[in-house]
C-alpha cells in the first residue's frame, strides 16, 4: 500500500443519506492543522482546496489541505 503525508485542517464528513435522500453532512472545524499520513488508495479525487477520501462505513470526507495543488499532483503522479 502507498502512502503520502499532507497537512490537513477542516473537513466535511458525508455520513450517507436520510430517508428523503438528502446527504447527512457533518462540518468539522479545527483550530490547528495537523500532518497526516494517508493511504493513496483511499483518495477519490483532488481539487485545489480539498482531497476527497473514502472512509469507513461508506462515508466520504472532504479534507481541506494546506499544500500547493501542483505539489500534491506531482507527488501523486510519482506513485506507481
N, CA, C and O atoms as a GROMACS GRO file, in nm:
protein
  320
    1UNK      N    1   0.085  -0.118   0.000
    1UNK     CA    2   0.000   0.000   0.000
    1UNK      C    3   0.090   0.124   0.000
    1UNK      O    4   0.191   0.127   0.069
    2UNK      N    5   0.053   0.225  -0.076
    2UNK     CA    6   0.128   0.350  -0.088
    2UNK      C    7   0.065   0.457   0.001
    2UNK      O    8  -0.056   0.461   0.020
    3UNK      N    9   0.150   0.544   0.056
    3UNK     CA   10   0.106   0.650   0.146
    3UNK      C   11   0.168   0.782   0.108
    3UNK      O   12   0.276   0.787   0.048
    4UNK      N   13   0.099   0.891   0.142
    4UNK     CA   14   0.155   1.025   0.130
    4UNK      C   15   0.128   1.098   0.261
    4UNK      O   16   0.036   1.064   0.335
    5UNK      N   17   0.209   1.199   0.288
    5UNK     CA   18   0.191   1.279   0.408
    5UNK      C   19   0.155   1.421   0.367
    5UNK      O   20   0.224   1.483   0.286
    6UNK      N   21   0.046   1.472   0.423
    6UNK     CA   22   0.000   1.607   0.392
    6UNK      C   23  -0.048   1.676   0.520
    6UNK      O   24  -0.064   1.612   0.624
    7UNK      N   25  -0.069   1.806   0.510
    7UNK     CA   26  -0.118   1.885   0.623
    7UNK      C   27  -0.266   1.913   0.601
    7UNK      O   28  -0.305   1.973   0.501
    8UNK      N   29  -0.349   1.869   0.696
    8UNK     CA   30  -0.493   1.884   0.685
    8UNK      C   31  -0.547   1.974   0.794
    8UNK      O   32  -0.486   1.991   0.900
    9UNK      N   33  -0.663   2.032   0.767
    9UNK     CA   34  -0.727   2.116   0.867
    9UNK      C   35  -0.876   2.081   0.874
    9UNK      O   36  -0.911   1.972   0.919
   10UNK      N   37  -0.961   2.171   0.832
   10UNK     CA   38  -1.106   2.148   0.841
   10UNK      C   39  -1.148   2.037   0.745
   10UNK      O   40  -1.081   2.010   0.646
   11UNK      N   41  -1.261   1.974   0.777
   11UNK     CA   42  -1.311   1.870   0.688
   11UNK      C   43  -1.462   1.856   0.701
   11UNK      O   44  -1.523   1.897   0.799
   12UNK      N   45  -1.518   1.796   0.597
   12UNK     CA   46  -1.661   1.770   0.590
   12UNK      C   47  -1.681   1.621   0.574
   12UNK      O   48  -1.626   1.560   0.482
   13UNK      N   49  -1.760   1.562   0.664
   13UNK     CA   50  -1.787   1.419   0.657
   13UNK      C   51  -1.928   1.399   0.602
   13UNK      O   52  -2.024   1.458   0.651
   14UNK      N   53  -1.939   1.317   0.499
   14UNK     CA   54  -2.070   1.281   0.444
   14UNK      C   55  -2.101   1.141   0.497
   14UNK      O   56  -2.037   1.043   0.459
   15UNK      N   57  -2.200   1.134   0.586
   15UNK     CA   58  -2.234   1.009   0.655
   15UNK      C   59  -2.329   0.920   0.577
   15UNK      O   60  -2.356   0.807   0.618
   16UNK      N   61  -2.380   0.968   0.468
   16UNK     CA   62  -2.476   0.891   0.390
   16UNK      C   63  -2.596   0.977   0.357
   16UNK      O   64  -2.585   1.099   0.342
   17UNK      N   65  -2.712   0.913   0.346
   17UNK     CA   66  -2.834   0.982   0.306
   17UNK      C   67  -2.948   0.949   0.403
   17UNK      O   68  -2.955   0.840   0.458
   18UNK      N   69  -3.037   1.047   0.420
   18UNK     CA   70  -3.153   1.024   0.506
   18UNK      C   71  -3.267   0.964   0.425
   18UNK      O   72  -3.250   0.929   0.308
   19UNK      N   73  -3.383   0.951   0.487
   19UNK     CA   74  -3.499   0.889   0.423
   19UNK      C   75  -3.548   0.968   0.302
   19UNK      O   76  -3.613   0.912   0.214
   20UNK      N   77  -3.516   1.099   0.296
   20UNK     CA   78  -3.557   1.183   0.182
   20UNK      C   79  -3.445   1.198   0.080
   20UNK      O   80  -3.450   1.284  -0.007
   21UNK      N   81  -3.341   1.112   0.092
   21UNK     CA   82  -3.228   1.110   0.000
   21UNK      C   83  -3.144   1.238   0.008
   21UNK      O   84  -3.080   1.277  -0.090
   22UNK      N   85  -3.145   1.304   0.124
   22UNK     CA   86  -3.063   1.422   0.147
   22UNK      C   87  -2.935   1.377   0.218
   22UNK      O   88  -2.939   1.292   0.307
   23UNK      N   89  -2.821   1.435   0.178
   23UNK     CA   90  -2.695   1.399   0.242
   23UNK      C   91  -2.696   1.435   0.391
   23UNK      O   92  -2.748   1.539   0.431
   24UNK      N   93  -2.639   1.348   0.470
   24UNK     CA   94  -2.618   1.375   0.612
   24UNK      C   95  -2.473   1.422   0.625
   24UNK      O   96  -2.379   1.343   0.610
   25UNK      N   97  -2.456   1.550   0.653
   25UNK     CA   98  -2.323   1.614   0.648
   25UNK      C   99  -2.285   1.665   0.787
   25UNK      O  100  -2.367   1.722   0.859
   26UNK      N  101  -2.158   1.643   0.823
   26UNK     CA  102  -2.102   1.695   0.947
   26UNK      C  103  -1.982   1.783   0.912
   26UNK      O  104  -1.884   1.735   0.856
   27UNK      N  105  -1.991   1.911   0.945
   27UNK     CA  106  -1.882   2.006   0.922
   27UNK      C  107  -1.792   2.008   1.045
   27UNK      O  108  -1.840   2.027   1.156
   28UNK      N  109  -1.662   1.989   1.026
   28UNK     CA  110  -1.567   1.987   1.137
   28UNK      C  111  -1.464   2.098   1.115
   28UNK      O  112  -1.391   2.097   1.016
   29UNK      N  113  -1.458   2.191   1.209
   29UNK     CA  114  -1.359   2.298   1.204
   29UNK      C  115  -1.264   2.280   1.322
   29UNK      O  116  -1.308   2.262   1.435
   30UNK      N  117  -1.135   2.286   1.294
   30UNK     CA  118  -1.034   2.268   1.398
   30UNK      C  119  -0.949   2.394   1.409
   30UNK      O  120  -0.938   2.471   1.314
   31UNK      N  121  -0.890   2.415   1.526
   31UNK     CA  122  -0.808   2.534   1.548
   31UNK      C  123  -0.673   2.525   1.479
   31UNK      O  124  -0.624   2.624   1.425
   32UNK      N  125  -0.614   2.407   1.480
   32UNK     CA  126  -0.481   2.390   1.423
   32UNK      C  127  -0.480   2.278   1.320
   32UNK      O  128  -0.551   2.178   1.333
   33UNK      N  129  -0.399   2.297   1.218
   33UNK     CA  130  -0.383   2.192   1.119
   33UNK      C  131  -0.293   2.083   1.176
   33UNK      O  132  -0.224   2.104   1.276
   34UNK      N  133  -0.294   1.967   1.112
   34UNK     CA  134  -0.209   1.856   1.156
   34UNK      C  135  -0.161   1.776   1.035
   34UNK      O  136  -0.227   1.768   0.932
   35UNK      N  137  -0.044   1.718   1.052
   35UNK     CA  138   0.013   1.632   0.948
   35UNK      C  139  -0.049   1.494   0.961
   35UNK      O  140  -0.064   1.442   1.071
   36UNK      N  141  -0.085   1.436   0.846
   36UNK     CA  142  -0.143   1.302   0.844
   36UNK      C  143  -0.080   1.222   0.731
   36UNK      O  144  -0.049   1.275   0.625
   37UNK      N  145  -0.062   1.095   0.757
   37UNK     CA  146  -0.019   1.002   0.654
   37UNK      C  147  -0.144   0.928   0.609
   37UNK      O  148  -0.214   0.866   0.690
   38UNK      N  149  -0.172   0.935   0.479
   38UNK     CA  150  -0.294   0.873   0.427
   38UNK      C  151  -0.262   0.771   0.318
   38UNK      O  152  -0.165   0.786   0.244
   39UNK      N  153  -0.342   0.669   0.311
   39UNK     CA  154  -0.328   0.567   0.207
   39UNK      C  155  -0.378   0.624   0.076
   39UNK      O  156  -0.489   0.676   0.067
   40UNK      N  157  -0.296   0.614  -0.025
   40UNK     CA  158  -0.330   0.669  -0.157
   40UNK      C  159  -0.455   0.603  -0.214
   40UNK      O  160  -0.534   0.668  -0.283
   41UNK      N  161  -0.474   0.475  -0.187
   41UNK     CA  162  -0.591   0.407  -0.244
   41UNK      C  163  -0.723   0.452  -0.183
   41UNK      O  164  -0.829   0.412  -0.231
   42UNK      N  165  -0.720   0.535  -0.078
   42UNK     CA  166  -0.842   0.592  -0.021
   42UNK      C  167  -0.882   0.723  -0.090
   42UNK      O  168  -0.994   0.771  -0.071
   43UNK      N  169  -0.792   0.780  -0.170
   43UNK     CA  170  -0.819   0.908  -0.237
   43UNK      C  171  -0.911   0.886  -0.356
   43UNK      O  172  -0.883   0.804  -0.443
   44UNK      N  173  -1.022   0.962  -0.359
   44UNK     CA  174  -1.115   0.954  -0.472
   44UNK      C  175  -1.090   1.066  -0.572
   44UNK      O  176  -1.101   1.044  -0.693
   45UNK      N  177  -1.058   1.186  -0.523
   45UNK     CA  178  -1.027   1.297  -0.613
   45UNK      C  179  -0.955   1.407  -0.537
   45UNK      O  180  -0.956   1.411  -0.414
   46UNK      N  181  -0.892   1.496  -0.614
   46UNK     CA  182  -0.818   1.608  -0.557
   46UNK      C  183  -0.857   1.735  -0.632
   46UNK      O  184  -0.857   1.738  -0.755
   47UNK      N  185  -0.891   1.840  -0.557
   47UNK     CA  186  -0.916   1.971  -0.616
   47UNK      C  187  -0.811   2.066  -0.560
   47UNK      O  188  -0.724   2.025  -0.483
   48UNK      N  189  -0.820   2.192  -0.596
   48UNK     CA  190  -0.720   2.288  -0.548
   48UNK      C  191  -0.730   2.315  -0.398
   48UNK      O  192  -0.638   2.372  -0.340
   49UNK      N  193  -0.839   2.275  -0.335
   49UNK     CA  194  -0.857   2.301  -0.193
   49UNK      C  195  -0.883   2.174  -0.111
   49UNK      O  196  -0.849   2.169   0.007
   50UNK      N  197  -0.943   2.072  -0.173
   50UNK     CA  198  -0.987   1.954  -0.098
   50UNK      C  199  -0.936   1.824  -0.158
   50UNK      O  200  -0.913   1.813  -0.279
   51UNK      N  201  -0.918   1.726  -0.071
   51UNK     CA  202  -0.896   1.588  -0.112
   51UNK      C  203  -1.018   1.509  -0.064
   51UNK      O  204  -1.051   1.510   0.054
   52UNK      N  205  -1.083   1.443  -0.157
   52UNK     CA  206  -1.199   1.360  -0.125
   52UNK      C  207  -1.149   1.218  -0.101
   52UNK      O  208  -1.084   1.158  -0.186
   53UNK      N  209  -1.182   1.165   0.019
   53UNK     CA  210  -1.133   1.032   0.055
   53UNK      C  211  -1.245   0.941   0.103
   53UNK      O  212  -1.344   0.986   0.162
   54UNK      N  213  -1.227   0.812   0.076
   54UNK     CA  214  -1.316   0.710   0.130
   54UNK      C  215  -1.285   0.694   0.277
   54UNK      O  216  -1.171   0.713   0.320
   55UNK      N  217  -1.386   0.661   0.354
   55UNK     CA  218  -1.371   0.640   0.496
   55UNK      C  219  -1.454   0.518   0.534
   55UNK      O  220  -1.528   0.466   0.451
   56UNK      N  221  -1.442   0.474   0.654
   56UNK     CA  222  -1.513   0.353   0.699
   56UNK      C  223  -1.664   0.368   0.687
   56UNK      O  224  -1.718   0.479   0.691
   57UNK      N  225  -1.730   0.257   0.673
   57UNK     CA  226  -1.877   0.250   0.672
   57UNK      C  227  -1.940   0.333   0.561
   57UNK      O  228  -2.044   0.396   0.582
   58UNK      N  229  -1.879   0.334   0.443
   58UNK     CA  230  -1.932   0.403   0.326
   58UNK      C  231  -1.941   0.554   0.342
   58UNK      O  232  -2.021   0.618   0.274
   59UNK      N  233  -1.861   0.610   0.429
   59UNK     CA  234  -1.857   0.756   0.444
   59UNK      C  235  -1.747   0.810   0.354
   59UNK      O  236  -1.653   0.739   0.317
   60UNK      N  237  -1.761   0.937   0.320
   60UNK     CA  238  -1.654   1.007   0.248
   60UNK      C  239  -1.622   1.135   0.324
   60UNK      O  240  -1.707   1.191   0.394
   61UNK      N  241  -1.498   1.180   0.310
   61UNK     CA  242  -1.455   1.301   0.378
   61UNK      C  243  -1.388   1.394   0.278
   61UNK      O  244  -1.303   1.353   0.200
   62UNK      N  245  -1.429   1.521   0.283
   62UNK     CA  246  -1.362   1.627   0.208
   62UNK      C  247  -1.264   1.693   0.305
   62UNK      O  248  -1.305   1.769   0.392
   63UNK      N  249  -1.135   1.664   0.290
   63UNK     CA  250  -1.032   1.723   0.376
   63UNK      C  251  -0.976   1.847   0.309
   63UNK      O  252  -0.940   1.845   0.192
   64UNK      N  253  -0.968   1.955   0.383
   64UNK     CA  254  -0.902   2.077   0.337
   64UNK      C  255  -0.753   2.059   0.363
   64UNK      O  256  -0.712   2.036   0.477
   65UNK      N  257  -0.672   2.069   0.258
   65UNK     CA  258  -0.528   2.051   0.276
   65UNK      C  259  -0.455   2.183   0.252
   65UNK      O  260  -0.507   2.272   0.186
   66UNK      N  261  -0.333   2.194   0.306
   66UNK     CA  262  -0.260   2.320   0.301
   66UNK      C  263  -0.151   2.325   0.195
   66UNK      O  264  -0.106   2.434   0.160
   67UNK      N  265  -0.107   2.213   0.145
   67UNK     CA  266  -0.002   2.213   0.043
   67UNK      C  267  -0.053   2.271  -0.088
   67UNK      O  268  -0.173   2.283  -0.110
   68UNK      N  269   0.040   2.306  -0.174
   68UNK     CA  270   0.008   2.357  -0.307
   68UNK      C  271  -0.049   2.243  -0.394
   68UNK      O  272   0.000   2.130  -0.390
   69UNK      N  273  -0.151   2.275  -0.471
   69UNK     CA  274  -0.215   2.177  -0.558
   69UNK      C  275  -0.115   2.110  -0.652
   69UNK      O  276  -0.119   1.988  -0.669
   70UNK      N  277  -0.027   2.188  -0.712
   70UNK     CA  278   0.071   2.132  -0.806
   70UNK      C  279   0.165   2.034  -0.735
   70UNK      O  280   0.205   1.933  -0.793
   71UNK      N  281   0.200   2.063  -0.611
   71UNK     CA  282   0.285   1.973  -0.532
   71UNK      C  283   0.212   1.840  -0.509
   71UNK      O  284   0.271   1.733  -0.528
   72UNK      N  285   0.086   1.846  -0.470
   72UNK     CA  286   0.009   1.723  -0.446
   72UNK      C  287  -0.004   1.643  -0.575
   72UNK      O  288   0.012   1.521  -0.575
   73UNK      N  289  -0.032   1.711  -0.682
   73UNK     CA  290  -0.042   1.645  -0.812
   73UNK      C  291   0.089   1.576  -0.848
   73UNK      O  292   0.089   1.463  -0.899
   74UNK      N  293   0.199   1.643  -0.823
   74UNK     CA  294   0.331   1.587  -0.854
   74UNK      C  295   0.362   1.463  -0.771
   74UNK      O  296   0.407   1.362  -0.826
   75UNK      N  297   0.338   1.468  -0.640
   75UNK     CA  298   0.370   1.350  -0.560
   75UNK      C  299   0.279   1.232  -0.592
   75UNK      O  300   0.323   1.117  -0.586
   76UNK      N  301   0.155   1.260  -0.626
   76UNK     CA  302   0.064   1.151  -0.665
   76UNK      C  303   0.104   1.090  -0.799
   76UNK      O  304   0.089   0.970  -0.819
   77UNK      N  305   0.153   1.172  -0.890
   77UNK     CA  306   0.192   1.121  -1.021
   77UNK      C  307   0.317   1.032  -1.014
   77UNK      O  308   0.341   0.952  -1.104
   78UNK      N  309   0.396   1.047  -0.909
   78UNK     CA  310   0.518   0.967  -0.893
   78UNK      C  311   0.493   0.832  -0.829
   78UNK      O  312   0.585   0.749  -0.822
   79UNK      N  313   0.373   0.807  -0.782
   79UNK     CA  314   0.341   0.681  -0.717
   79UNK      C  315   0.308   0.577  -0.823
   79UNK      O  316   0.229   0.602  -0.914
   80UNK      N  317   0.371   0.461  -0.810
   80UNK     CA  318   0.350   0.352  -0.908
   80UNK      C  319   0.210   0.298  -0.903
   80UNK      O  320   0.176   0.207  -0.978
   0.00000   0.00000   0.00000
